[in-house]
Amino acid sequence: MEELTHIDESGQPQMVDVTGKPDTQREAVAKCRVRMKASTLKRLKRGKMEKGDVLAVARLAGIMAAKQTPHIIPLCHPVLIGDIRVEFGLDEDNNTVEITTTVKSIGKTGVEMEALTATAVTALTIYDMCKAVDRGIQIESIRLIRKSGGKSGVIDLE
């Protein structure tokens, strides 16, 4: 069984010591889907939500969330983020918004948590801005799909 890096020998939580690791280029990509009624997706696409431009606000929320990750995820290292991209795909056949978030950094530890946090907060923002017209919105399948950098190299999960 692999050693749990966030637990010390007495079973107490600890931050992983990364001071001896070399800086490498890091990248993580995360995705999720937000499912809604067809009429909600049409309103979102036309920019007809009362709270404003849903995708613009959600993108900004995701970017802000990535930068705040070490403040909300215990034991997560603060990292210098070089780039954050939040992209949307509108799937009218399945009434979903697909969110893809890419986070890049050069450092001693990866940016998976930043990508996942940004994706989750982007989805929650879409939910919040559309819930008045669609109480049945579902956030589905938040997941890491790719990471690179460090000693693990490239890991493709999809």
N, C-alpha and C positions, 0 to 999 in steps of 0.2 A: 504494500500500500504506500502511495506517495505521502511524503511529509506535508502537513498543512503549514504553509509559510506564515500565516497570520496568527499562529498559536505558539506560545513559547513552551519550554519543556515542562512547566507546571500547569499548562492548560489555559493560561491567561492570554487574552488578545494582545497582539503586538503589531507594530508597523514593521514591514519588511525593510531591512537595511539594504539600500541600493547604492550606497556610497562607493563601493568597489567595482560597480559595473561600468563598462564603457558607454559613452553616449553613442547611440545609433539612430538612424532615421526610422521613425515609427509611423504606422498608419493603421487605422481600424475603420471598418465599414459595418454599419448596423442598419437593419431594416425593420419595418413593421407596416401593418395595414390598418386603416381606419374604415370600417364598414358602416354605411348609412343608407337611408332611403334614397331612391333615385331622384326624388324631388329635392332632397337636401343637397345632393351632389350637384344638381343643375344650378341651384341657387348659389352654392359656393363657387362654382365655375364662372357664373355671371357676375360675381361680386355683389350679390344682393342680400347679404346677411346684415342684420341691424348693427352688429358690433364692428363692422368694417371688413377690410380685406383679410380674410381668414388665413390664407397661405402666407402672406407677407408677415403678419403678426406671429404666426406659428413658426416661421423660419427664424425670426428674431428671437423668439422664446427658446428655441432649440440651441441657437448659438450662445445665448446667455447661460443656458443650463450647462452646456459643456464646460464653460469657464468656471462654473460654481461647483462642479462635481466634488472636489475634495472637501467642500463645506457640508455636503449632505450625505456622502457615502463614508462611513467610518473607515479609518485606516488607509484611505485612498491618498496617494501622494499628489501634491500640487505639481503640475507639469506646465512647462511653457508651450502653449499651443501655437503652432505656426499657421494652421489653416483649419477652418471648419466649413463644410459645405452641407447644406440641407436641401435636398431635391425632392420634388413631388412628381408622381405619375398618377394621372386620373384615369381610372379604369371604369368606364361607363357600363361595360357588360356585367361587371360584378359589384358596381356601386361602391367602389373603394378608392381611397387615396393611399397610394403606396409612398412611404417616406423612406428615403435613403440618406443616411448621414455618414459623411467621411470626415475623420479628424486626423490631422498630421502633426507630428512633433519631432524634434530631435532631443533625445534624452536617455535617461537610464531605465525608464520604465514605460510600459505601453499605454495606449490611450483607448483601450476597449471600453472602460467604464465611462469615459467622456462621450464616446460615440453612442453607447446604449442610453445614457442619461439624456443626451440631446434628442435622441429618437423618441424616448418616452415622453419627454416634456413637449415636444412638437405635437405628438399625438394627443396629449391631454389638452393642449391649447386648441386644437381643432375641435375636440369634444366640447370644451367650454364655450367656444364661440358659436357652435351649432346646436347645442342642447335645447335651446328654446324652441326650435322648430322640429327637433327629432330626439325624443327621449331614448330611442333604442340604439343609439350609436354604439358600436363595439370596437374596442382596440384589440388587435389580434397579432400574435406571433412576433413579439419584440425579440430580436435575435441578432447575434454577431454573425456576419457572413464572411468576413475576411479580416486578417490581421497580419502585419509584417513588422519586422525589425527584431532586434535582440538576438539571442542565441537560438530561438525557435525558428527564425526565418519566416517564410510565408506559410500561413495556414489558411486554406480555403475551405469554408464550411458549406458552401452552396455552389 
